[in-house]
Amino acid sequence: MISGPPGSGKSTYAKRLAEDLGLSYYSTGTIFRSLARERGLSLAEMSRLAEEDPRIDLEIDRRTLDVASRGGVVIDSHLAAWLLRDTAQYLVLVKAPVWVRVRRIAKRDGVPLRRALAETVEREWSQRLRFKRYYGIDVSDTTIFHLTVDTSMYSVEDTYMLILEGARRRGL
């Protein structure tokens, strides 16, 4: 399980870890983006809708818990680490300062920095609000993680090696 805010690198590391360990890869963000596209909404608009309609998050959670229960998977998610904290073998939090993450998002999505910043701040605020309201989870509590890495402090390769070594130490 690799968790982190938008632009922290969680998808990059989760995909690579899954491949190297011969596991499946599952992304709750991909599901959320797919639901937004189906409705013709931006991520920020979808986040606002999810604030009013808990069924969106609950459906994503149901799918995620089902996938996790089968095992053999690396999950890339903002929330699932807290949902799976008692059963997941390895919980990793990747993080980076907001300005680093916004630059990454702007580059990845091909959008101006201002837009990436506005959408990132809105998404994070919405997620924090929803997770607290629906689940009583404070996402600033990172004590559940086995490893926390600031991805702005190391190269992509060095960060990945830290994550992989942690996985190996946990018997994965």
C-alpha positions as CSV (number, residue, x, y, z in Angstrom):
1,M,0.0,0.0,0.0
2,I,1.5,3.3,-1.1
3,S,-0.3,6.4,0.0
4,G,0.3,10.1,-0.4
5,P,-1.1,13.4,-1.6
6,P,-1.5,14.3,-5.3
7,G,1.9,14.6,-7.0
8,S,3.9,12.9,-4.3
9,G,4.9,10.0,-6.6
10,K,2.7,7.2,-5.2
11,S,1.6,5.9,-8.6
12,T,5.1,5.9,-9.9
13,Y,6.4,3.9,-6.9
14,A,3.3,1.6,-6.6
15,K,3.5,0.6,-10.2
16,R,7.2,-0.2,-10.1
17,L,6.9,-2.1,-6.7
18,A,4.0,-4.2,-8.1
19,E,6.0,-5.0,-11.2
20,D,9.2,-5.9,-9.3
21,L,7.4,-8.0,-6.7
22,G,5.2,-9.8,-9.3
23,L,2.0,-8.3,-7.8
24,S,-1.0,-6.6,-9.3
25,Y,-1.4,-2.9,-9.2
26,Y,-4.6,-1.1,-8.2
27,S,-5.2,2.7,-8.1
28,T,-8.2,4.3,-6.3
29,G,-7.2,7.5,-8.1
30,T,-7.7,5.9,-11.4
31,I,-11.2,4.8,-10.4
32,F,-12.0,8.3,-9.1
33,R,-10.7,9.9,-12.3
34,S,-12.7,7.5,-14.4
35,L,-15.9,8.3,-12.4
36,A,-15.2,12.0,-13.0
37,R,-14.7,11.5,-16.7
38,E,-18.0,9.5,-16.9
39,R,-19.8,12.5,-15.4
40,G,-17.9,15.1,-17.5
41,L,-16.4,16.6,-14.4
42,S,-13.0,17.9,-13.4
43,L,-11.3,16.3,-10.4
44,A,-12.1,19.4,-8.4
45,E,-15.7,19.2,-9.4
46,M,-15.8,15.5,-8.7
47,S,-14.3,16.2,-5.2
48,R,-17.0,18.7,-4.5
49,L,-19.7,16.2,-5.6
50,A,-18.2,13.6,-3.4
51,E,-18.4,16.0,-0.4
52,E,-22.2,15.9,-0.9
53,D,-22.6,12.3,-2.0
54,P,-20.8,9.7,0.2
55,R,-21.8,6.9,-2.1
56,I,-18.9,7.9,-4.4
57,D,-16.2,7.3,-1.8
58,L,-18.1,4.3,-0.4
59,E,-18.1,2.6,-3.8
60,I,-14.4,3.2,-4.3
61,D,-13.8,1.8,-0.8
62,R,-15.9,-1.2,-1.5
63,R,-13.9,-2.0,-4.6
64,T,-10.6,-1.4,-2.9
65,L,-11.4,-3.6,0.1
66,D,-12.5,-6.4,-2.3
67,V,-9.3,-6.2,-4.2
68,A,-7.2,-6.0,-1.0
69,S,-9.0,-9.1,0.4
70,R,-7.8,-11.2,-2.5
71,G,-4.1,-10.3,-1.7
72,G,-1.2,-10.1,-4.1
73,V,-1.7,-6.4,-4.9
74,V,0.0,-3.1,-4.4
75,I,-2.6,-0.4,-3.8
76,D,-2.1,3.2,-4.7
77,S,-4.5,5.3,-2.7
78,H,-5.0,8.4,-0.5
79,L,-7.4,6.8,2.0
80,A,-7.0,3.0,1.8
81,A,-4.0,2.9,4.1
82,W,-6.2,4.0,7.0
83,L,-9.0,1.5,6.0
84,L,-6.4,-1.3,5.7
85,R,-4.1,-0.4,8.5
86,D,-4.8,-3.6,10.5
87,T,-4.4,-6.0,7.6
88,A,-1.9,-4.5,5.1
89,Q,1.6,-6.0,5.2
90,Y,3.4,-2.8,4.3
91,L,2.1,0.8,4.5
92,V,4.2,3.5,2.8
93,L,3.6,7.2,2.8
94,V,5.3,9.3,0.1
95,K,5.1,13.0,0.5
96,A,6.7,16.2,-0.8
97,P,6.2,20.0,-0.3
98,V,3.1,21.4,-2.1
99,W,5.2,23.5,-4.5
100,V,7.1,20.4,-5.6
101,R,3.9,18.4,-6.1
102,V,2.2,21.2,-7.9
103,R,5.1,21.5,-10.4
104,R,4.9,17.7,-11.0
105,I,1.2,17.8,-11.5
106,A,1.4,20.8,-13.9
107,K,4.0,19.0,-15.9
108,R,2.2,15.6,-15.9
109,D,-1.2,17.1,-16.8
110,G,0.1,19.8,-19.1
111,V,-1.7,22.6,-17.2
112,P,-0.5,26.0,-16.0
113,L,1.0,26.1,-12.5
114,R,-1.8,28.3,-11.1
115,R,-4.4,25.9,-12.2
116,A,-2.5,22.9,-10.8
117,L,-2.1,24.7,-7.5
118,A,-5.8,25.7,-7.3
119,E,-7.0,22.2,-8.2
120,T,-4.5,20.5,-5.8
121,V,-5.4,22.7,-2.9
122,E,-9.1,22.2,-3.5
123,R,-8.8,18.4,-3.9
124,E,-6.7,18.0,-0.8
125,W,-9.1,20.2,1.3
126,S,-12.0,18.2,0.0
127,Q,-10.4,14.8,0.7
128,R,-9.4,15.9,4.2
129,L,-13.0,17.1,4.9
130,R,-14.6,13.9,3.4
131,F,-12.3,11.5,5.2
132,K,-12.9,13.2,8.5
133,R,-16.7,13.4,8.0
134,Y,-17.3,9.9,6.5
135,Y,-14.7,7.9,8.4
136,G,-13.4,10.0,11.3
137,I,-9.9,9.8,9.8
138,D,-7.4,12.5,10.3
139,V,-5.0,12.2,7.3
140,S,-2.4,14.2,9.1
141,D,-1.9,11.2,11.5
142,T,0.9,9.3,9.8
143,T,1.7,7.0,12.7
144,I,0.1,4.1,10.9
145,F,2.8,3.9,8.2
146,H,5.8,1.6,8.3
147,L,7.8,4.0,6.1
148,T,7.5,7.7,5.3
149,V,9.6,9.2,2.6
150,D,9.8,12.8,1.4
151,T,10.2,12.3,-2.4
152,S,11.7,15.7,-2.8
153,M,14.7,14.8,-0.8
154,Y,16.0,11.8,-2.9
155,S,16.2,10.8,-6.5
156,V,13.4,8.7,-7.9
157,E,15.8,5.7,-7.8
158,D,17.0,6.3,-4.3
159,T,13.4,6.7,-3.1
160,Y,12.3,3.5,-4.8
161,M,15.2,1.6,-3.3
162,L,14.2,2.7,0.2
163,I,10.6,1.5,-0.5
164,L,11.8,-1.8,-2.0
165,E,14.2,-2.5,0.9
166,G,11.3,-1.9,3.3
167,A,9.1,-4.3,1.4
168,R,11.8,-7.0,1.4
169,R,12.3,-6.5,5.2
170,R,8.6,-7.1,5.6
171,G,8.8,-10.4,3.7
172,L,7.3,-9.3,0.4
